């Protein structure tokens, strides 16, 4: 299990293996929450459709395109 150390400025460096697996780049936003005695760090979704895409279900795939087409019909 990779370890990270808290600096004197309360900063941590994410291990490179985790950054690569989650495709985290400088400037990306991370969600930080706690649950009982755990700290949970997640890569923040850029958009609502990206959050739906991260749900893992194929039902949401390409929903953004479908939504854009529906908006075009409303105009």
PDB file of N, CA, C, O and CB in Angstrom:
ATOM      1  N   UNK A   1       0.853  -1.176   0.000  1.00  0.00           N
ATOM      2  CA  UNK A   1       0.000   0.000   0.000  1.00  0.00           C
ATOM      3  C   UNK A   1       0.896   1.237   0.000  1.00  0.00           C
ATOM      4  O   UNK A   1       1.741   1.389   0.882  1.00  0.00           O
ATOM      5  CB  UNK A   1      -0.969   0.000   1.229  1.00  0.00           C
ATOM      6  N   UNK A   2       0.717   2.125  -0.990  1.00  0.00           N
ATOM      7  CA  UNK A   2       1.528   3.347  -1.038  1.00  0.00           C
ATOM      8  C   UNK A   2       1.249   4.244   0.160  1.00  0.00           C
ATOM      9  O   UNK A   2       0.120   4.322   0.646  1.00  0.00           O
ATOM     10  CB  UNK A   2       1.261   4.115  -2.336  1.00  0.00           C
ATOM     11  N   UNK A   3       2.278   4.911   0.622  1.00  0.00           N
ATOM     12  CA  UNK A   3       2.145   5.843   1.745  1.00  0.00           C
ATOM     13  C   UNK A   3       2.425   7.260   1.285  1.00  0.00           C
ATOM     14  O   UNK A   3       3.165   7.477   0.325  1.00  0.00           O
ATOM     15  CB  UNK A   3       3.096   5.458   2.894  1.00  0.00           C
ATOM     16  N   UNK A   4       1.831   8.225   1.975  1.00  0.00           N
ATOM     17  CA  UNK A   4       2.099   9.647   1.738  1.00  0.00           C
ATOM     18  C   UNK A   4       2.331  10.289   3.093  1.00  0.00           C
ATOM     19  O   UNK A   4       1.738   9.882   4.091  1.00  0.00           O
ATOM     20  CB  UNK A   4       0.916  10.351   0.964  1.00  0.00           C
ATOM     21  N   UNK A   5       3.188  11.288   3.125  1.00  0.00           N
ATOM     22  CA  UNK A   5       3.509  11.965   4.383  1.00  0.00           C
ATOM     23  C   UNK A   5       2.946  13.381   4.349  1.00  0.00           C
ATOM     24  O   UNK A   5       3.038  14.064   3.329  1.00  0.00           O
ATOM     25  CB  UNK A   5       5.048  11.989   4.628  1.00  0.00           C
ATOM     26  N   UNK A   6       2.373  13.818   5.446  1.00  0.00           N
ATOM     27  CA  UNK A   6       1.838  15.172   5.563  1.00  0.00           C
ATOM     28  C   UNK A   6       2.994  16.134   5.814  1.00  0.00           C
ATOM     29  O   UNK A   6       3.785  15.933   6.737  1.00  0.00           O
ATOM     30  CB  UNK A   6       0.776  15.265   6.707  1.00  0.00           C
ATOM     31  N   UNK A   7       3.093  17.180   4.990  1.00  0.00           N
ATOM     32  CA  UNK A   7       4.186  18.151   5.145  1.00  0.00           C
ATOM     33  C   UNK A   7       3.869  19.140   6.258  1.00  0.00           C
ATOM     34  O   UNK A   7       2.778  19.118   6.829  1.00  0.00           O
ATOM     35  CB  UNK A   7       4.437  18.906   3.821  1.00  0.00           C
ATOM     36  N   UNK A   8       4.817  19.996   6.557  1.00  0.00           N
ATOM     37  CA  UNK A   8       4.610  21.025   7.592  1.00  0.00           C
ATOM     38  C   UNK A   8       3.531  22.020   7.187  1.00  0.00           C
ATOM     39  O   UNK A   8       2.995  22.732   8.036  1.00  0.00           O
ATOM     40  CB  UNK A   8       5.920  21.771   7.871  1.00  0.00           C
ATOM     41  N   UNK A   9       3.203  22.076   5.886  1.00  0.00           N
ATOM     42  CA  UNK A   9       2.137  22.953   5.394  1.00  0.00           C
ATOM     43  C   UNK A   9       0.829  22.190   5.204  1.00  0.00           C
ATOM     44  O   UNK A   9      -0.079  22.678   4.530  1.00  0.00           O
ATOM     45  CB  UNK A   9       2.554  23.607   4.074  1.00  0.00           C
ATOM     46  N   UNK A  10       0.724  20.992   5.793  1.00  0.00           N
ATOM     47  CA  UNK A  10      -0.469  20.130   5.704  1.00  0.00           C
ATOM     48  C   UNK A  10      -0.767  19.700   4.272  1.00  0.00           C
ATOM     49  O   UNK A  10      -1.928  19.537   3.899  1.00  0.00           O
ATOM     50  CB  UNK A  10      -1.683  20.854   6.278  1.00  0.00           C
ATOM     51  N   UNK A  11       0.277  19.516   3.474  1.00  0.00           N
ATOM     52  CA  UNK A  11       0.117  19.067   2.089  1.00  0.00           C
ATOM     53  C   UNK A  11       0.556  17.611   1.971  1.00  0.00           C
ATOM     54  O   UNK A  11       1.414  17.143   2.719  1.00  0.00           O
ATOM     55  CB  UNK A  11       0.933  19.965   1.115  1.00  0.00           C
ATOM     56  N   UNK A  12      -0.052  16.902   1.013  1.00  0.00           N
ATOM     57  CA  UNK A  12       0.383  15.537   0.707  1.00  0.00           C
ATOM     58  C   UNK A  12       0.683  15.444  -0.776  1.00  0.00           C
ATOM     59  O   UNK A  12       0.166  16.219  -1.581  1.00  0.00           O
ATOM     60  CB  UNK A  12      -0.696  14.490   1.120  1.00  0.00           C
ATOM     61  N   UNK A  13       1.529  14.480  -1.124  1.00  0.00           N
ATOM     62  CA  UNK A  13       1.824  14.195  -2.524  1.00  0.00           C
ATOM     63  C   UNK A  13       1.235  12.819  -2.813  1.00  0.00           C
ATOM     64  O   UNK A  13       1.556  11.840  -2.139  1.00  0.00           O
ATOM     65  CB  UNK A  13       3.385  14.246  -2.827  1.00  0.00           C
ATOM     66  N   UNK A  14       0.370  12.755  -3.820  1.00  0.00           N
ATOM     67  CA  UNK A  14      -0.226  11.475  -4.192  1.00  0.00           C
ATOM     68  C   UNK A  14       0.822  10.613  -4.895  1.00  0.00           C
ATOM     69  O   UNK A  14       1.548  11.110  -5.756  1.00  0.00           O
ATOM     70  CB  UNK A  14      -1.467  11.686  -5.104  1.00  0.00           C
ATOM     71  N   UNK A  15       0.911   9.345  -4.546  1.00  0.00           N
ATOM     72  CA  UNK A  15       1.871   8.472  -5.217  1.00  0.00           C
ATOM     73  C   UNK A  15       1.623   8.421  -6.723  1.00  0.00           C
ATOM     74  O   UNK A  15       0.479   8.474  -7.176  1.00  0.00           O
ATOM     75  CB  UNK A  15       1.805   7.063  -4.630  1.00  0.00           C
ATOM     76  N   UNK A  16       2.704   8.317  -7.489  1.00  0.00           N
ATOM     77  CA  UNK A  16       2.624   8.363  -8.941  1.00  0.00           C
ATOM     78  C   UNK A  16       1.733   7.255  -9.503  1.00  0.00           C
ATOM     79  O   UNK A  16       1.022   7.486 -10.481  1.00  0.00           O
ATOM     80  CB  UNK A  16       4.012   8.261  -9.537  1.00  0.00           C
ATOM     81  N   UNK A  17       1.752   6.075  -8.919  1.00  0.00           N
ATOM     82  CA  UNK A  17       0.922   4.971  -9.430  1.00  0.00           C
ATOM     83  C   UNK A  17      -0.560   5.322  -9.346  1.00  0.00           C
ATOM     84  O   UNK A  17      -1.333   4.987 -10.244  1.00  0.00           O
ATOM     85  CB  UNK A  17       1.202   3.673  -8.642  1.00  0.00           C
ATOM     86  N   UNK A  18      -0.952   5.990  -8.277  1.00  0.00           N
ATOM     87  CA  UNK A  18      -2.355   6.382  -8.109  1.00  0.00           C
ATOM     88  C   UNK A  18      -2.703   7.511  -9.079  1.00  0.00           C
ATOM     89  O   UNK A  18      -3.777   7.501  -9.680  1.00  0.00           O
ATOM     90  CB  UNK A  18      -2.632   6.821  -6.645  1.00  0.00           C
ATOM     91  N   UNK A  19      -1.798   8.487  -9.233  1.00  0.00           N
ATOM     92  CA  UNK A  19      -2.060   9.587 -10.171  1.00  0.00           C
ATOM     93  C   UNK A  19      -2.223   9.062 -11.591  1.00  0.00           C
ATOM     94  O   UNK A  19      -3.094   9.524 -12.327  1.00  0.00           O
ATOM     95  CB  UNK A  19      -0.923  10.625 -10.121  1.00  0.00           C
ATOM     96  N   UNK A  20      -1.389   8.095 -11.981  1.00  0.00           N
ATOM     97  CA  UNK A  20      -1.483   7.536 -13.334  1.00  0.00           C
ATOM     98  C   UNK A  20      -2.767   6.740 -13.512  1.00  0.00           C
ATOM     99  O   UNK A  20      -3.438   6.864 -14.537  1.00  0.00           O
ATOM    100  CB  UNK A  20      -0.272   6.646 -13.631  1.00  0.00           C
ATOM    101  N   UNK A  21      -3.114   5.923 -12.521  1.00  0.00           N
ATOM    102  CA  UNK A  21      -4.306   5.075 -12.649  1.00  0.00           C
ATOM    103  C   UNK A  21      -5.569   5.915 -12.759  1.00  0.00           C
ATOM    104  O   UNK A  21      -6.477   5.572 -13.515  1.00  0.00           O
ATOM    105  CB  UNK A  21      -4.417   4.120 -11.455  1.00  0.00           C
ATOM    106  N   UNK A  22      -5.636   7.025 -12.003  1.00  0.00           N
ATOM    107  CA  UNK A  22      -6.820   7.889 -12.028  1.00  0.00           C
ATOM    108  C   UNK A  22      -6.693   9.033 -13.024  1.00  0.00           C
ATOM    109  O   UNK A  22      -7.594   9.863 -13.146  1.00  0.00           O
ATOM    110  CB  UNK A  22      -7.076   8.451 -10.649  1.00  0.00           C
ATOM    111  N   UNK A  23      -5.566   9.073 -13.740  1.00  0.00           N
ATOM    112  CA  UNK A  23      -5.313  10.123 -14.742  1.00  0.00           C
ATOM    113  C   UNK A  23      -5.460  11.513 -14.123  1.00  0.00           C
ATOM    114  O   UNK A  23      -6.126  12.384 -14.680  1.00  0.00           O
ATOM    115  CB  UNK A  23      -6.280   9.974 -15.939  1.00  0.00           C
ATOM    116  N   UNK A  24      -4.834  11.704 -12.977  1.00  0.00           N
ATOM    117  CA  UNK A  24      -4.864  12.993 -12.283  1.00  0.00           C
ATOM    118  C   UNK A  24      -3.699  13.833 -12.776  1.00  0.00           C
ATOM    119  O   UNK A  24      -2.548  13.398 -12.754  1.00  0.00           O
ATOM    120  CB  UNK A  24      -4.800  12.809 -10.732  1.00  0.00           C
ATOM    121  N   UNK A  25      -4.013  15.043 -13.223  1.00  0.00           N
ATOM    122  CA  UNK A  25      -3.026  15.969 -13.754  1.00  0.00           C
ATOM    123  C   UNK A  25      -2.965  17.211 -12.869  1.00  0.00           C
ATOM    124  O   UNK A  25      -3.920  17.480 -12.140  1.00  0.00           O
ATOM    125  CB  UNK A  25      -3.361  16.352 -15.214  1.00  0.00           C
ATOM    126  N   UNK A  26      -1.864  17.982 -12.908  1.00  0.00           N
ATOM    127  CA  UNK A  26      -1.812  19.239 -12.167  1.00  0.00           C
ATOM    128  C   UNK A  26      -2.994  20.132 -12.556  1.00  0.00           C
ATOM    129  O   UNK A  26      -3.297  20.291 -13.739  1.00  0.00           O
ATOM    130  CB  UNK A  26      -0.471  19.969 -12.428  1.00  0.00           C
ATOM    131  N   UNK A  27      -3.641  20.700 -11.573  1.00  0.00           N
ATOM    132  CA  UNK A  27      -4.800  21.565 -11.804  1.00  0.00           C
ATOM    133  C   UNK A  27      -6.131  20.848 -11.671  1.00  0.00           C
ATOM    134  O   UNK A  27      -7.168  21.501 -11.551  1.00  0.00           O
ATOM    135  CB  UNK A  27      -4.709  22.175 -13.163  1.00  0.00           C
ATOM    136  N   UNK A  28      -6.129  19.508 -11.688  1.00  0.00           N
ATOM    137  CA  UNK A  28      -7.375  18.769 -11.490  1.00  0.00           C
ATOM    138  C   UNK A  28      -7.893  19.003 -10.073  1.00  0.00           C
ATOM    139  O   UNK A  28      -7.113  19.155  -9.133  1.00  0.00           O
ATOM    140  CB  UNK A  28      -7.164  17.253 -11.750  1.00  0.00           C
ATOM    141  N   UNK A  29      -9.203  19.029  -9.935  1.00  0.00           N
ATOM    142  CA  UNK A  29      -9.805  19.186  -8.620  1.00  0.00           C
ATOM    143  C   UNK A  29     -10.081  17.822  -8.018  1.00  0.00           C
ATOM    144  O   UNK A  29     -10.442  16.881  -8.726  1.00  0.00           O
ATOM    145  CB  UNK A  29     -11.097  20.012  -8.701  1.00  0.00           C
ATOM    146  N   UNK A  30      -9.908  17.720  -6.701  1.00  0.00           N
ATOM    147  CA  UNK A  30     -10.142  16.486  -5.971  1.00  0.00           C
ATOM    148  C   UNK A  30     -11.198  16.729  -4.903  1.00  0.00           C
ATOM    149  O   UNK A  30     -11.190  17.765  -4.239  1.00  0.00           O
ATOM    150  CB  UNK A  30      -8.832  15.957  -5.341  1.00  0.00           C
ATOM    151  N   UNK A  31     -12.104  15.777  -4.740  1.00  0.00           N
ATOM    152  CA  UNK A  31     -13.100  15.835  -3.670  1.00  0.00           C
ATOM    153  C   UNK A  31     -12.510  15.126  -2.459  1.00  0.00           C
ATOM    154  O   UNK A  31     -11.989  14.017  -2.576  1.00  0.00           O
ATOM    155  CB  UNK A  31     -14.468  15.181  -4.108  1.00  0.00           C
ATOM    156  N   UNK A  32     -12.592  15.763  -1.301  1.00  0.00           N
ATOM    157  CA  UNK A  32     -12.052  15.168  -0.084  1.00  0.00           C
ATOM    158  C   UNK A  32     -13.159  15.084   0.951  1.00  0.00           C
ATOM    159  O   UNK A  32     -13.736  16.101   1.335  1.00  0.00           O
ATOM    160  CB  UNK A  32     -10.846  15.986   0.458  1.00  0.00           C
ATOM    161  N   UNK A  33     -13.457  13.867   1.406  1.00  0.00           N
ATOM    162  CA  UNK A  33     -14.488  13.643   2.412  1.00  0.00           C
ATOM    163  C   UNK A  33     -13.937  12.702   3.475  1.00  0.00           C
ATOM    164  O   UNK A  33     -12.867  12.114   3.315  1.00  0.00           O
ATOM    165  CB  UNK A  33     -15.785  13.063   1.771  1.00  0.00           C
ATOM    166  N   UNK A  34     -14.681  12.575   4.550  1.00  0.00           N
ATOM    167  CA  UNK A  34     -14.305  11.634   5.595  1.00  0.00           C
ATOM    168  C   UNK A  34     -15.458  10.685   5.862  1.00  0.00           C
ATOM    169  O   UNK A  34     -16.625  11.032   5.675  1.00  0.00           O
ATOM    170  CB  UNK A  34     -13.898  12.372   6.884  1.00  0.00           C
ATOM    171  N   UNK A  35     -15.119   9.498   6.297  1.00  0.00           N
ATOM    172  CA  UNK A  35     -16.106   8.507   6.686  1.00  0.00           C
ATOM    173  C   UNK A  35     -15.498   7.747   7.854  1.00  0.00           C
ATOM    174  O   UNK A  35     -14.510   7.028   7.702  1.00  0.00           O
ATOM    175  CB  UNK A  35     -16.492   7.545   5.487  1.00  0.00           C
ATOM    176  N   UNK A  36     -16.105   7.919   9.017  1.00  0.00           N
ATOM    177  CA  UNK A  36     -15.587   7.334  10.245  1.00  0.00           C
ATOM    178  C   UNK A  36     -14.132   7.754  10.411  1.00  0.00           C
ATOM    179  O   UNK A  36     -13.855   8.941  10.584  1.00  0.00           O
ATOM    180  CB  UNK A  36     -15.723   5.782  10.230  1.00  0.00           C
ATOM    181  N   UNK A  37     -13.197   6.811  10.364  1.00  0.00           N
ATOM    182  CA  UNK A  37     -11.791   7.127  10.595  1.00  0.00           C
ATOM    183  C   UNK A  37     -10.988   7.091   9.289  1.00  0.00           C
ATOM    184  O   UNK A  37      -9.796   6.785   9.302  1.00  0.00           O
ATOM    185  CB  UNK A  37     -11.190   6.148  11.609  1.00  0.00           C
ATOM    186  N   UNK A  38     -11.650   7.409   8.148  1.00  0.00           N
ATOM    187  CA  UNK A  38     -10.990   7.364   6.847  1.00  0.00           C
ATOM    188  C   UNK A  38     -11.088   8.703   6.145  1.00  0.00           C
ATOM    189  O   UNK A  38     -12.051   9.446   6.336  1.00  0.00           O
ATOM    190  CB  UNK A  38     -11.596   6.271   5.976  1.00  0.00           C
ATOM    191  N   UNK A  39     -10.094   9.006   5.338  1.00  0.00           N
ATOM    192  CA  UNK A  39     -10.117  10.164   4.446  1.00  0.00           C
ATOM    193  C   UNK A  39     -10.308   9.602   3.040  1.00  0.00           C
ATOM    194  O   UNK A  39      -9.565   8.717   2.618  1.00  0.00           O
ATOM    195  CB  UNK A  39      -8.786  11.044   4.564  1.00  0.00           C
ATOM    196  N   UNK A  40     -11.294  10.109   2.322  1.00  0.00           N
ATOM    197  CA  UNK A  40     -11.585   9.636   0.973  1.00  0.00           C
ATOM    198  C   UNK A  40     -11.281  10.769   0.001  1.00  0.00           C
ATOM    199  O   UNK A  40     -11.842  11.859   0.109  1.00  0.00           O
ATOM    200  CB  UNK A  40     -13.073   9.160   0.841  1.00  0.00           C
ATOM    201  N   UNK A  41     -10.388  10.502  -0.950  1.00  0.00           N
ATOM    202  CA  UNK A  41     -10.011  11.487  -1.967  1.00  0.00           C
ATOM    203  C   UNK A  41     -10.431  10.940  -3.318  1.00  0.00           C
ATOM    204  O   UNK A  41     -10.024   9.844  -3.704  1.00  0.00           O
ATOM    205  CB  UNK A  41      -8.472  11.796  -1.935  1.00  0.00           C
ATOM    206  N   UNK A  42     -11.245  11.704  -4.041  1.00  0.00           N
ATOM    207  CA  UNK A  42     -11.710  11.305  -5.375  1.00  0.00           C
ATOM    208  C   UNK A  42     -11.414  12.416  -6.368  1.00  0.00           C
ATOM    209  O   UNK A  42     -11.409  13.598  -6.023  1.00  0.00           O
ATOM    210  CB  UNK A  42     -13.227  10.977  -5.363  1.00  0.00           C
ATOM    211  N   UNK A  43     -11.169  12.015  -7.607  1.00  0.00           N
ATOM    212  CA  UNK A  43     -11.034  13.004  -8.668  1.00  0.00           C
ATOM    213  C   UNK A  43     -12.419  13.594  -8.914  1.00  0.00           C
ATOM    214  O   UNK A  43     -13.377  12.859  -9.150  1.00  0.00           O
ATOM    215  CB  UNK A  43     -10.433  12.371  -9.983  1.00  0.00           C
ATOM    216  N   UNK A  44     -12.524  14.914  -8.858  1.00  0.00           N
ATOM    217  CA  UNK A  44     -13.814  15.575  -9.045  1.00  0.00           C
ATOM    218  C   UNK A  44     -14.227  15.515 -10.509  1.00  0.00           C
ATOM    219  O   UNK A  44     -13.399  15.667 -11.407  1.00  0.00           O
ATOM    220  CB  UNK A  44     -13.753  17.038  -8.564  1.00  0.00           C
ATOM    221  N   UNK A  45     -15.506  15.293 -10.735  1.00  0.00           N
ATOM    222  CA  UNK A  45     -16.039  15.277 -12.096  1.00  0.00           C
ATOM    223  C   UNK A  45     -16.023  16.698 -12.654  1.00  0.00           C
ATOM    224  O   UNK A  45     -16.255  17.666 -11.931  1.00  0.00           O
ATOM    225  CB  UNK A  45     -17.482  14.686 -12.126  1.00  0.00           C
ATOM    226  N   UNK A  46     -15.747  16.804 -13.940  1.00  0.00           N
ATOM    227  CA  UNK A  46     -15.697  18.109 -14.596  1.00  0.00           C
ATOM    228  C   UNK A  46     -17.102  18.608 -14.914  1.00  0.00           C
ATOM    229  O   UNK A  46     -17.354  19.812 -14.876  1.00  0.00           O
ATOM    230  CB  UNK A  46     -14.858  18.035 -15.881  1.00  0.00           C
ATOM    231  N   UNK A  47     -18.012  17.702 -15.224  1.00  0.00           N
ATOM    232  CA  UNK A  47     -19.379  18.098 -15.553  1.00  0.00           C
ATOM    233  C   UNK A  47     -20.347  17.061 -15.001  1.00  0.00           C
ATOM    234  O   UNK A  47     -19.941  15.976 -14.583  1.00  0.00           O
ATOM    235  CB  UNK A  47     -19.560  18.257 -17.088  1.00  0.00           C
ATOM    236  N   UNK A  48     -21.616  17.401 -15.004  1.00  0.00           N
ATOM    237  CA  UNK A  48     -22.633  16.471 -14.516  1.00  0.00           C
ATOM    238  C   UNK A  48     -22.676  15.215 -15.370  1.00  0.00           C
ATOM    239  O   UNK A  48     -22.860  14.114 -14.851  1.00  0.00           O
ATOM    240  CB  UNK A  48     -24.008  17.140 -14.498  1.00  0.00           C
ATOM    241  N   UNK A  49     -22.508  15.373 -16.675  1.00  0.00           N
ATOM    242  CA  UNK A  49     -22.533  14.192 -17.537  1.00  0.00           C
ATOM    243  C   UNK A  49     -21.294  13.330 -17.312  1.00  0.00           C
ATOM    244  O   UNK A  49     -21.355  12.108 -17.450  1.00  0.00           O
ATOM    245  CB  UNK A  49     -22.629  14.607 -19.014  1.00  0.00           C
ATOM    246  N   UNK A  50     -20.170  13.959 -16.967  1.00  0.00           N
ATOM    247  CA  UNK A  50     -18.978  13.173 -16.642  1.00  0.00           C
ATOM    248  C   UNK A  50     -19.204  12.397 -15.351  1.00  0.00           C
ATOM    249  O   UNK A  50     -18.743  11.263 -15.222  1.00  0.00           O
ATOM    250  CB  UNK A  50     -17.734  14.084 -16.513  1.00  0.00           C
ATOM    251  N   UNK A  51     -19.907  12.996 -14.398  1.00  0.00           N
ATOM    252  CA  UNK A  51     -20.227  12.296 -13.161  1.00  0.00           C
ATOM    253  C   UNK A  51     -21.127  11.102 -13.445  1.00  0.00           C
ATOM    254  O   UNK A  51     -20.940  10.034 -12.862  1.00  0.00           O
ATOM    255  CB  UNK A  51     -20.900  13.246 -12.159  1.00  0.00           C
ATOM    256  N   UNK A  52     -22.108  11.270 -14.342  1.00  0.00           N
ATOM    257  CA  UNK A  52     -22.972  10.153 -14.714  1.00  0.00           C
ATOM    258  C   UNK A  52     -22.163   9.070 -15.430  1.00  0.00           C
ATOM    259  O   UNK A  52     -22.382   7.876 -15.227  1.00  0.00           O
ATOM    260  CB  UNK A  52     -24.132  10.640 -15.610  1.00  0.00           C
ATOM    261  N   UNK A  53     -21.232   9.507 -16.264  1.00  0.00           N
ATOM    262  CA  UNK A  53     -20.391   8.569 -16.991  1.00  0.00           C
ATOM    263  C   UNK A  53     -19.553   7.732 -16.027  1.00  0.00           C
ATOM    264  O   UNK A  53     -19.283   6.559 -16.285  1.00  0.00           O
ATOM    265  CB  UNK A  53     -19.486   9.316 -17.973  1.00  0.00           C
ATOM    266  N   UNK A  54     -19.144   8.342 -14.917  1.00  0.00           N
ATOM    267  CA  UNK A  54     -18.324   7.643 -13.934  1.00  0.00           C
ATOM    268  C   UNK A  54     -19.126   6.623 -13.132  1.00  0.00           C
ATOM    269  O   UNK A  54     -18.546   5.811 -12.410  1.00  0.00           O
ATOM    270  CB  UNK A  54     -17.682   8.642 -12.996  1.00  0.00           C
ATOM    271  N   UNK A  55     -20.441   6.655 -13.248  1.00  0.00           N
ATOM    272  CA  UNK A  55     -21.273   5.697 -12.517  1.00  0.00           C
ATOM    273  C   UNK A  55     -21.008   4.264 -12.966  1.00  0.00           C
ATOM    274  O   UNK A  55     -21.290   3.325 -12.221  1.00  0.00           O
ATOM    275  CB  UNK A  55     -22.750   6.032 -12.702  1.00  0.00           C
ATOM    276  N   UNK A  56     -20.486   4.085 -14.137  1.00  0.00           N
ATOM    277  CA  UNK A  56     -20.123   2.764 -14.610  1.00  0.00           C
ATOM    278  C   UNK A  56     -21.206   2.061 -15.410  1.00  0.00           C
ATOM    279  O   UNK A  56     -20.976   0.966 -15.922  1.00  0.00           O
ATOM    280  CB  UNK A  56     -19.753   1.927 -13.463  1.00  0.00           C
ATOM    281  N   UNK A  57     -22.364   2.656 -15.527  1.00  0.00           N
ATOM    282  CA  UNK A  57     -23.441   2.024 -16.272  1.00  0.00           C
ATOM    283  C   UNK A  57     -23.428   2.514 -17.715  1.00  0.00           C
ATOM    284  O   UNK A  57     -23.246   3.703 -17.975  1.00  0.00           O
ATOM    285  CB  UNK A  57     -24.804   2.312 -15.611  1.00  0.00           C
ATOM    286  N   UNK A  58     -23.623   1.585 -18.654  1.00  0.00           N
ATOM    287  CA  UNK A  58     -23.664   1.960 -20.063  1.00  0.00           C
ATOM    288  C   UNK A  58     -24.894   2.783 -20.419  1.00  0.00           C
ATOM    289  O   UNK A  58     -24.939   3.394 -21.486  1.00  0.00           O
ATOM    290  CB  UNK A  58     -23.620   0.727 -20.920  1.00  0.00           C
ATOM    291  N   UNK A  59     -25.888   2.806 -19.544  1.00  0.00           N
ATOM    292  CA  UNK A  59     -27.111   3.563 -19.834  1.00  0.00           C
ATOM    293  C   UNK A  59     -26.818   5.054 -19.982  1.00  0.00           C
ATOM    294  O   UNK A  59     -27.536   5.759 -20.691  1.00  0.00           O
ATOM    295  CB  UNK A  59     -28.151   3.342 -18.726  1.00  0.00           C
ATOM    296  N   UNK A  60     -25.762   5.541 -19.313  1.00  0.00           N
ATOM    297  CA  UNK A  60     -25.456   6.974 -19.361  1.00  0.00           C
ATOM    298  C   UNK A  60     -24.469   7.324 -20.464  1.00  0.00           C
ATOM    299  O   UNK A  60     -24.253   8.508 -20.724  1.00  0.00           O
ATOM    300  CB  UNK A  60     -24.904   7.428 -18.031  1.00  0.00           C
ATOM    301  N   UNK A  61     -23.875   6.360 -21.111  1.00  0.00           N
ATOM    302  CA  UNK A  61     -22.890   6.645 -22.153  1.00  0.00           C
ATOM    303  C   UNK A  61     -23.531   7.457 -23.273  1.00  0.00           C
ATOM    304  O   UNK A  61     -24.654   7.182 -23.694  1.00  0.00           O
ATOM    305  CB  UNK A  61     -22.292   5.336 -22.713  1.00  0.00           C
ATOM    306  N   UNK A  62     -22.803   8.452 -23.742  1.00  0.00           N
ATOM    307  CA  UNK A  62     -23.224   9.310 -24.858  1.00  0.00           C
ATOM    308  C   UNK A  62     -24.487  10.115 -24.546  1.00  0.00           C
ATOM    309  O   UNK A  62     -25.134  10.621 -25.462  1.00  0.00           O
ATOM    310  CB  UNK A  62     -23.460   8.464 -26.096  1.00  0.00           C
ATOM    311  N   UNK A  63     -24.841  10.237 -23.279  1.00  0.00           N
ATOM    312  CA  UNK A  63     -26.031  10.985 -22.902  1.00  0.00           C
ATOM    313  C   UNK A  63     -25.878  12.463 -23.239  1.00  0.00           C
ATOM    314  O   UNK A  63     -26.858  13.126 -23.581  1.00  0.00           O
ATOM    315  CB  UNK A  63     -26.318  10.810 -21.414  1.00  0.00           C
ATOM    316  N   UNK A  64     -24.672  12.977 -23.146  1.00  0.00           N
ATOM    317  CA  UNK A  64     -24.437  14.390 -23.434  1.00  0.00           C
ATOM    318  C   UNK A  64     -24.819  14.715 -24.878  1.00  0.00           C
ATOM    319  O   UNK A  64     -25.400  15.768 -25.140  1.00  0.00           O
ATOM    320  CB  UNK A  64     -22.963  14.754 -23.177  1.00  0.00           C
ATOM    321  N   UNK A  65     -24.501  13.831 -25.805  1.00  0.00           N
ATOM    322  CA  UNK A  65     -24.868  14.044 -27.210  1.00  0.00           C
ATOM    323  C   UNK A  65     -26.387  14.038 -27.377  1.00  0.00           C
ATOM    324  O   UNK A  65     -26.945  14.879 -28.082  1.00  0.00           O
ATOM    325  CB  UNK A  65     -24.229  12.960 -28.108  1.00  0.00           C
ATOM    326  N   UNK A  66     -27.042  13.094 -26.732  1.00  0.00           N
ATOM    327  CA  UNK A  66     -28.505  13.012 -26.805  1.00  0.00           C
ATOM    328  C   UNK A  66     -29.151  14.262 -26.219  1.00  0.00           C
ATOM    329  O   UNK A  66     -30.134  14.773 -26.755  1.00  0.00           O
ATOM    330  CB  UNK A  66     -29.011  11.762 -26.066  1.00  0.00           C
ATOM    331  N   UNK A  67     -28.597  14.744 -25.126  1.00  0.00           N
ATOM    332  CA  UNK A  67     -29.114  15.956 -24.487  1.00  0.00           C
ATOM    333  C   UNK A  67     -28.933  17.172 -25.401  1.00  0.00           C
ATOM    334  O   UNK A  67     -29.840  17.996 -25.515  1.00  0.00           O
ATOM    335  CB  UNK A  67     -28.408  16.195 -23.137  1.00  0.00           C
ATOM    336  N   UNK A  68     -27.777  17.288 -26.047  1.00  0.00           N
ATOM    337  CA  UNK A  68     -27.537  18.394 -26.982  1.00  0.00           C
ATOM    338  C   UNK A  68     -28.520  18.354 -28.150  1.00  0.00           C
ATOM    339  O   UNK A  68     -29.017  19.396 -28.577  1.00  0.00           O
ATOM    340  CB  UNK A  68     -26.094  18.344 -27.509  1.00  0.00           C
ATOM    341  N   UNK A  69     -28.802  17.158 -28.668  1.00  0.00           N
ATOM    342  CA  UNK A  69     -29.761  17.022 -29.768  1.00  0.00           C
ATOM    343  C   UNK A  69     -31.163  17.447 -29.318  1.00  0.00           C
ATOM    344  O   UNK A  69     -31.880  18.109 -30.068  1.00  0.00           O
ATOM    345  CB  UNK A  69     -29.785  15.564 -30.286  1.00  0.00           C
ATOM    346  N   UNK A  70     -31.546  17.077 -28.120  1.00  0.00           N
ATOM    347  CA  UNK A  70     -32.861  17.462 -27.600  1.00  0.00           C
ATOM    348  C   UNK A  70     -32.943  18.977 -27.428  1.00  0.00           C
ATOM    349  O   UNK A  70     -33.978  19.574 -27.725  1.00  0.00           O
ATOM    350  CB  UNK A  70     -33.143  16.755 -26.256  1.00  0.00           C
ATOM    351  N   UNK A  71     -31.876  19.599 -26.956  1.00  0.00           N
ATOM    352  CA  UNK A  71     -31.851  21.061 -26.803  1.00  0.00           C
ATOM    353  C   UNK A  71     -31.994  21.749 -28.152  1.00  0.00           C
ATOM    354  O   UNK A  71     -32.674  22.769 -28.266  1.00  0.00           O
ATOM    355  CB  UNK A  71     -30.549  21.513 -26.119  1.00  0.00           C
ATOM    356  N   UNK A  72     -31.350  21.188 -29.178  1.00  0.00           N
ATOM    357  CA  UNK A  72     -31.477  21.772 -30.519  1.00  0.00           C
ATOM    358  C   UNK A  72     -32.915  21.739 -31.004  1.00  0.00           C
ATOM    359  O   UNK A  72     -33.353  22.671 -31.679  1.00  0.00           O
ATOM    360  CB  UNK A  72     -30.580  21.034 -31.510  1.00  0.00           C
ATOM    361  N   UNK A  73     -33.662  20.692 -30.679  1.00  0.00           N
ATOM    362  CA  UNK A  73     -35.060  20.588 -31.080  1.00  0.00           C
ATOM    363  C   UNK A  73     -35.939  21.610 -30.375  1.00  0.00           C
ATOM    364  O   UNK A  73     -36.952  22.043 -30.923  1.00  0.00           O
ATOM    365  CB  UNK A  73     -35.575  19.196 -30.804  1.00  0.00           C
ATOM    366  N   UNK A  74     -35.552  22.001 -29.150  1.00  0.00           N
ATOM    367  CA  UNK A  74     -36.345  22.957 -28.379  1.00  0.00           C
ATOM    368  C   UNK A  74     -36.231  24.373 -28.945  1.00  0.00           C
ATOM    369  O   UNK A  74     -37.121  25.195 -28.723  1.00  0.00           O
ATOM    370  CB  UNK A  74     -35.905  22.944 -26.918  1.00  0.00           C
ATOM    371  N   UNK A  75     -35.152  24.671 -29.670  1.00  0.00           N
ATOM    372  CA  UNK A  75     -34.921  26.043 -30.162  1.00  0.00           C
ATOM    373  C   UNK A  75     -35.764  26.365 -31.353  1.00  0.00           C
ATOM    374  O   UNK A  75     -35.687  27.473 -31.882  1.00  0.00           O
ATOM    375  CB  UNK A  75     -33.474  26.247 -30.516  1.00  0.00           C
TER     376      UNK A  75
END
